[in-house]
Every structure is written in C-alpha cells, then in structure tokens.
C-alpha cells in the first residue's frame, strides 16, 4: 500500500466529525439536520484519501456511477 494521503489521526477526526452529525447544513432542506447521503459520500471520500491508491479510487468511482 502507498503512503497514505491522509493521516490516520486526520481520518479519525473527520469521521468523528461526521458521526457527530456534521455537517448539519449541507444538502438538506432542514437546518441543523445532517443529510445521510452527503455524510456517506464525505466518509467515502475521506477513506479513499486515506487509502491513496489510484486503482482503488478509479474502481470505487466506477461503482459509484452505477
């Protein structure tokens, strides 16, 4: 595996932030409420940044497009 593009500590910080219900403003009509789909996409992006492997990222993008 390549050196991670995102440190483990930063990944954990970002995932904790999402798990706490943030962002409470993105992609939703209701203020103070997290959009689960946006949160899932953000979490996936954080994980892909941590893995930092182009082939994995490309395959994951193909799956997302379906």
MMTF fields as JSON, N, C-alpha, C and O atoms, coordinates in Angstrom:
{
  "mmtfVersion": "1.0.0",
  "mmtfProducer": "UNKNOWN",
  "numBonds": 263,
  "numAtoms": 264,
  "numGroups": 66,
  "numChains": 1,
  "numModels": 1,
  "chainsPerModel": [1],
  "groupsPerChain": [66],
  "chainIdList": ["A"],
  "bondAtomList": [4, 2, 8, 6, 12, 10, 16, 14, 20, 18, 24, 22, 28, 26, 32, 30, 36, 34, 40, 38, 44, 42, 48, 46, 52, 50, 56, 54, 60, 58, 64, 62, 68, 66, 72, 70, 76, 74, 80, 78, 84, 82, 88, 86, 92, 90, 96, 94, 100, 98, 104, 102, 108, 106, 112, 110, 116, 114, 120, 118, 124, 122, 128, 126, 132, 130, 136, 134, 140, 138, 144, 142, 148, 146, 152, 150, 156, 154, 160, 158, 164, 162, 168, 166, 172, 170, 176, 174, 180, 178, 184, 182, 188, 186, 192, 190, 196, 194, 200, 198, 204, 202, 208, 206, 212, 210, 216, 214, 220, 218, 224, 222, 228, 226, 232, 230, 236, 234, 240, 238, 244, 242, 248, 246, 252, 250, 256, 254, 260, 258],
  "bondOrderList": [1, 1, 1, 1, 1, 1, 1, 1, 1, 1, 1, 1, 1, 1, 1, 1, 1, 1, 1, 1, 1, 1, 1, 1, 1, 1, 1, 1, 1, 1, 1, 1, 1, 1, 1, 1, 1, 1, 1, 1, 1, 1, 1, 1, 1, 1, 1, 1, 1, 1, 1, 1, 1, 1, 1, 1, 1, 1, 1, 1, 1, 1, 1, 1, 1],
  "groupList": [{"groupName": "UNK", "atomNameList": ["N", "CA", "C", "O"], "elementList": ["N", "C", "C", "O"], "formalChargeList": [0, 0, 0, 0], "bondAtomList": [1, 0, 2, 1, 3, 2], "bondOrderList": [1, 1, 2], "singleLetterCode": "X", "chemCompType": "L-PEPTIDE LINKING"}],
  "groupTypeList": [0, 0, 0, 0, 0, 0, 0, 0, 0, 0, 0, 0, 0, 0, 0, 0, 0, 0, 0, 0, 0, 0, 0, 0, 0, 0, 0, 0, 0, 0, 0, 0, 0, 0, 0, 0, 0, 0, 0, 0, 0, 0, 0, 0, 0, 0, 0, 0, 0, 0, 0, 0, 0, 0, 0, 0, 0, 0, 0, 0, 0, 0, 0, 0, 0, 0],
  "groupIdList": [1, 2, 3, 4, 5, 6, 7, 8, 9, 10, 11, 12, 13, 14, 15, 16, 17, 18, 19, 20, 21, 22, 23, 24, 25, 26, 27, 28, 29, 30, 31, 32, 33, 34, 35, 36, 37, 38, 39, 40, 41, 42, 43, 44, 45, 46, 47, 48, 49, 50, 51, 52, 53, 54, 55, 56, 57, 58, 59, 60, 61, 62, 63, 64, 65, 66],
  "secStructList": [7, 7, 7, 7, 1, 1, 7, 2, 2, 2, 2, 2, 2, 2, 2, 2, 2, 2, 2, 6, 6, 7, 7, 1, 1, 6, 6, 7, 1, 1, 6, 6, 7, 7, 7, 2, 2, 2, 2, 2, 2, 2, 2, 2, 2, 2, 2, 2, 2, 2, 2, 7, 7, 2, 2, 2, 2, 2, 2, 2, 2, 2, 2, 2, 2, 7],
  "xCoordList": [0.844, 0.0, 0.877, 1.942, 0.444, 1.176, 1.112, 0.285, 1.992, 1.895, 0.532, 0.113, -0.159, -1.495, -1.457, -0.538, -2.476, -2.596, -3.191, -3.086, -3.808, -4.456, -3.998, -4.074, -3.529, -3.048, -4.204, -5.359, -3.878, -4.894, -5.583, -6.798, -4.815, -5.392, -6.393, -7.453, -6.054, -6.964, -8.202, -9.311, -8.013, -9.15, -10.104, -11.311, -9.575, -10.417, -11.128, -12.306, -10.417, -11.031, -12.193, -13.264, -11.979, -13.027, -14.216, -15.363, -13.96, -15.059, -15.822, -17.042, -15.109, -15.804, -16.714, -17.827, -16.228, -17.0, -18.291, -19.363, -18.186, -19.386, -20.303, -21.52, -19.729, -20.521, -21.267, -22.301, -20.742, -21.397, -22.562, -23.223, -22.812, -23.953, -23.59, -24.469, -22.337, -21.896, -21.703, -21.409, -21.841, -22.334, -23.849, -24.56, -24.313, -25.744, -26.418, -27.565, -25.711, -26.24, -26.127, -26.716, -25.4, -25.109, -26.13, -26.387, -26.699, -27.532, -28.857, -29.379, -29.402, -30.692, -31.546, -31.018, -32.839, -33.761, -33.998, -34.499, -33.641, -33.876, -32.571, -31.583, -32.576, -31.389, -31.146, -32.072, -29.905, -29.489, -29.734, -29.844, -29.823, -30.016, -29.054, -28.994, -28.32, -27.355, -28.065, -28.984, -27.634, -28.138, -27.319, -26.112, -27.946, -27.198, -26.432, -25.326, -27.0, -26.33, -25.066, -24.027, -25.157, -23.98, -22.914, -21.73, -23.327, -22.381, -21.697, -20.493, -22.452, -21.869, -20.848, -19.764, -21.189, -20.249, -18.985, -17.881, -19.151, -17.985, -17.111, -15.886, -17.74, -16.981, -16.212, -15.051, -16.856, -16.182, -14.983, -13.916, -15.162, -14.049, -12.904, -11.737, -13.226, -12.178, -11.408, -10.179, -12.145, -11.492, -10.628, -9.527, -11.122, -10.331, -9.067, -8.017, -9.165, -7.979, -6.967, -5.758, -7.463, -6.582, -5.879, -4.685, -6.624, -6.052, -5.019, -3.943, -5.336, -4.422, -3.863, -2.652, -4.759, -4.371, -5.232, -6.45, -4.624, -5.357, -6.261, -7.39, -5.792, -6.602, -7.859, -8.948, -7.705, -8.863, -9.825, -11.037, -9.295, -10.131, -10.903, -12.094, -10.234, -10.893, -12.001, -13.09, -11.731, -12.753, -13.923, -15.079, -13.627, -14.679, -15.564, -16.786, -14.944, -15.697, -16.62, -17.746, -16.155, -16.992, -18.207, -19.308, -18.014, -19.13, -20.112, -21.324, -19.608, -20.467, -21.34, -22.484, -20.793, -21.523, -22.746, -23.664, -22.771, -23.888, -25.028, -26.089],
  "yCoordList": [-1.187, 0.0, 1.234, 1.243, 2.261, 3.522, 4.247, 3.932, 5.219, 6.084, 6.76, 7.237, 6.814, 7.416, 8.898, 9.617, 9.35, 10.756, 11.545, 12.771, 10.852, 11.461, 10.67, 9.442, 11.36, 10.649, 9.959, 10.369, 8.929, 8.203, 9.141, 9.073, 10.002, 10.932, 11.874, 12.147, 12.38, 13.281, 12.531, 13.065, 11.287, 10.466, 10.276, 10.465, 9.905, 9.719, 11.006, 10.984, 12.12, 13.411, 13.713, 14.134, 13.496, 13.759, 12.824, 13.263, 11.544, 10.595, 10.866, 10.711, 11.267, 11.639, 12.84, 12.898, 13.796, 14.993, 14.596, 15.105, 13.682, 13.203, 12.425, 12.606, 11.566, 10.756, 11.605, 11.191, 12.789, 13.695, 14.451, 15.251, 14.194, 14.832, 16.016, 16.765, 16.197, 17.308, 16.816, 15.632, 17.612, 18.978, 18.996, 18.187, 19.889, 19.993, 20.958, 21.351, 21.339, 22.336, 21.922, 22.576, 20.871, 20.535, 19.564, 18.504, 19.931, 19.019, 18.655, 17.567, 19.531, 19.229, 20.484, 21.593, 20.32, 21.447, 21.853, 22.944, 20.985, 21.251, 21.669, 20.935, 22.837, 23.286, 22.401, 21.818, 22.319, 21.549, 20.056, 19.343, 19.569, 18.136, 17.675, 18.267, 16.639, 16.095, 15.277, 14.513, 15.445, 14.638, 13.351, 13.402, 12.198, 10.94, 10.609, 10.072, 10.919, 10.627, 11.479, 10.979, 12.746, 13.624, 13.134, 13.098, 12.764, 12.272, 10.993, 10.827, 10.089, 8.846, 9.134, 8.55, 10.029, 10.39, 11.034, 10.764, 11.877, 12.508, 11.46, 11.502, 10.522, 9.471, 8.627, 8.285, 8.293, 7.529, 8.292, 7.716, 9.588, 10.407, 10.456, 10.386, 10.576, 10.569, 9.247, 9.236, 8.13, 6.823, 6.64, 6.095, 7.093, 6.99, 7.833, 7.438, 8.984, 9.822, 9.127, 9.267, 8.386, 7.672, 6.518, 6.293, 5.795, 4.668, 5.164, 4.579, 6.238, 6.889, 5.899, 5.814, 5.159, 4.217, 4.507, 4.338, 4.933, 5.377, 4.286, 4.574, 3.05, 1.965, 1.743, 1.561, 1.759, 1.607, 2.768, 2.567, 3.971, 5.163, 5.089, 5.4, 4.681, 4.576, 3.529, 3.771, 2.369, 1.324, 1.756, 1.478, 2.424, 2.906, 3.915, 3.901, 4.782, 5.78, 5.09, 5.539, 4.01, 3.265, 2.674, 2.682, 2.166, 1.604, 2.714, 2.521, 3.861, 4.996, 5.463, 5.871, 5.4, 5.881, 5.037, 5.51, 3.804, 2.914, 3.297, 2.679],
  "zCoordList": [0.0, 0.0, 0.0, 0.618, -0.679, -0.738, 0.591, 1.446, 0.754, 1.918, 1.891, 0.837, 2.998, 2.99, 2.645, 3.039, 1.898, 1.565, 2.716, 2.757, 3.637, 4.789, 6.002, 6.01, 7.015, 8.2, 8.927, 8.814, 9.656, 10.426, 11.417, 11.603, 12.04, 13.025, 12.367, 12.93, 11.157, 10.461, 9.979, 10.021, 9.519, 9.115, 10.286, 10.137, 11.45, 12.633, 13.03, 13.389, 12.966, 13.302, 12.354, 12.792, 11.058, 10.075, 10.254, 10.173, 10.495, 10.685, 11.982, 12.03, 13.027, 14.282, 14.055, 14.577, 13.271, 12.946, 12.236, 12.561, 11.263, 10.566, 11.501, 11.469, 12.328, 13.248, 14.266, 14.789, 14.546, 15.492, 14.855, 15.516, 13.566, 12.917, 12.06, 11.633, 11.804, 10.958, 9.536, 9.371, 8.511, 8.581, 8.748, 8.152, 9.53, 9.8, 8.83, 9.041, 7.771, 6.857, 5.392, 4.531, 5.088, 3.69, 3.112, 3.683, 1.992, 1.23, 1.865, 1.624, 2.659, 3.275, 3.323, 3.396, 3.284, 3.378, 4.823, 5.095, 5.735, 7.151, 7.82, 7.785, 8.421, 9.136, 10.353, 10.918, 10.732, 11.905, 11.747, 12.745, 10.509, 10.286, 9.198, 8.121, 9.481, 8.531, 7.456, 7.748, 6.233, 5.136, 5.108, 4.871, 5.344, 5.415, 4.137, 4.202, 2.993, 1.722, 1.565, 1.132, 1.912, 1.843, 2.826, 2.491, 4.017, 5.026, 4.546, 4.741, 3.921, 3.409, 2.319, 2.31, 1.402, 0.334, 0.893, 0.419, 1.893, 2.52, 3.204, 3.093, 3.911, 4.59, 3.577, 3.803, 2.466, 1.42, 0.873, 0.66, 0.648, 0.152, 1.155, 0.769, 2.433, 3.468, 3.434, 3.486, 3.347, 3.321, 2.076, 2.155, 0.939, -0.293, -0.201, -0.706, 0.438, 0.625, 1.525, 1.34, 2.487, 3.407, 2.694, 2.891, 1.87, 1.14, 0.136, 0.015, -0.583, -1.528, -2.554, -2.755, -3.192, -4.233, -5.46, -5.411, -6.542, -7.728, -8.296, -8.692, -8.343, -8.898, -8.066, -8.611, -6.745, -5.859, -6.044, -6.116, -6.121, -6.309, -7.625, -7.663, -8.702, -10.004, -9.993, -10.515, -9.403, -9.331, -8.459, -8.779, -7.375, -6.49, -7.223, -7.075, -8.004, -8.79, -9.79, -10.006, -10.397, -11.338, -10.641, -11.192, -9.444, -8.673, -8.304, -8.398, -7.889, -7.514, -8.675, -8.476, -9.886, -11.063, -11.384, -12.054, -10.918, -11.216, -10.386, -10.47]
}
